[in-house]
Amino acid sequence: MTTESKPLSPTPSVLYEATVRTPIAPLHGEPRVASQMISQQLAGHRLSVLDEEGDWVCVRGADDYEGWMHTGFVARSPAAGTRQSRTTSRISLGCTTRPSGGQGTGRALPLRAILAPDEAPTTGEAIDIDDRPRRFPLVPEAIVASAQRFFEGTSYLWGGVTPWGADCSGLVQSVFALHGLQLPRDAWQIAERGVDAGRDVGELRPADLLFFSDREDGRVTHVGLSLGGARMVHLALGRGGYAIERLSDRSDSYVEKLRQRFLFARRVLRTAQP
């Protein structure tokens, strides 16, 4: 994904904090429903509201990505210092829920959505956020396993960040965030992180990131996740979504096109360095 968020100013002030109230909230490039969706935010995640325009708010998420969201998707967070009941938050691994009291309507929550305090999973799985580092450690083998476990079969969706539909950088950002590392939203931004991992795809390690461009100026337009060696998992428009590529397979015309567009690889995990 290469669409850039457009900040209001270099350092916009925060009007107030808000929380996503729906399973998925689309983030738009402009304050109108017909504008392009540039990303998504998930239930329970906190946002900083930077501006208001009618029924729309300009918000910034944990990844510092900014865009416009309709107010129907958010709820204003309690002011700092407000007393709240102490509860351990739970994160969805893909589940359906109902209010713990049994009254009310249930809902389906995608990967990494945060359950409301009164929600209980009925199908699928949700884990305590405090248990996330143990279940999803920040190590290469665990990261590539999560990418395959959660995103297999996912269709390509521009601006999407969940297994219900995602783009290339949405997969990469979501998987690393699940394991505790917040990366930027767009592929070109992610390409600025980490250290050089070289250009030999056969020498790449699990969780290295491969970057590609289909533009004449060479600007990054695509990112994939190395499975080690010449194997890569990604979400690609040319494949319709989830795919595992063997970049050594010169007989595949799509792979050959990828090789021609390959720029470089980056290593964002210190544990993956020598």
Helices and strands as residue ranges (DSSP letters): E 16-20, E 24-28, E 37-42, E 46-53, E 56-60, E 66-70, G 71-73, E 74-76, E 90-99, E 107-109, E 119-128, G 129-131, H 132-135, H 140-151, E 161-162, E 165-166, H 168-178, H 187-190, E 195-198, G 201-203, E 209-212, E 222-228, E 231-236, G 237-239, E 241-246, H 253-261, E 262-267, G 270-272
